[in-house]
Amino acid sequence: MKKLVFASVLFMSVFFAHAQVSVNVNIGTPPNWGPQGYDNSRYYYLPDIDVYYDINQSVFIYDNGGKWMREKRLPSRYRQYDLYSGYKVVLTDYRGDAPYYYHSKHRASYPKGYVGKPQKNRGEKPKSNNGNHYGNDKGNKGNNGHGNNKSDKNHDHSNGKHH
């Protein structure tokens, strides 16, 4: 009987050891043109061009005629925009998948030309381009994703909660 109990305990311990679930959150690496000191943030808002950048997915999020698009590259109308020189508002108080939910508030708080605290980029600007219109400085091209078509709402999100 003791052998059976011992064998059962041994089997259960091995079984549960192998059955443990490992959760690994793959957080994207901030781009070289992103500001230093915000490695745990997910979104930047680029007030000069009214575009968001999702660090985790390495995509730009922009309004295209009322539909929010997610793409690896900036829209063609902004391809000459210098990501290294433009100011990036780091959205530190937002959690969720739709930063544009507060788009009206962001546009009002950070109008075109907005400059806040001085920023230093994470990396050096490549000499071979104009600031790189890709989200990460690897020049990769991928499948373009599409965001949700939620309406813009102007809510205070200073408590970090998404409704």
C-alpha positions, 0 to 999 in steps of 0.5 A: 500500500505504501508503494502505491501511495508513494507511486501516486504521489510521485506520479502526481508531482511529475504530472503537475510539474509538467502541467504548469502553465507559463505565461510569457507576455511578449512586450514589443521593443520600443523603437529607436526613435522613441523617447528614453525612460518609458520602456513599460509604456504601450502607446505614443501619440504623435501630435504633429501628425495626429497618429498613435504608435503601438509599441507592443504590435509595432504599428501606427494607428491612424484615422482613415475617414472614420475608420481606425487603421493599424499599419506597420508604416505611416500613411503615405501623407506622412512618410516624410515626417521625421520620427526622430525629431517629432515630439512623442507624447507617451500615454502612461495612464492608458491600458487597453487596445484602443488609445483612440477612444480618447482621441478628442482629449488627446487632440485638445491636450496635445495640439499640433506643434505641442512640445512637453518635457525635453526628450532624448531618443532611445537610439541614433537617427540612421544616416540613410533615411529621413527619420524612418517611416517604419515603426521599428528601425528594421525596415520590415514590411508585414501584413497590415492589421486593422483596428476596431471601428469604435467611435471617438469618446472624450472621457477622462482616463487619468485613473488608468482604467478603460471603460 
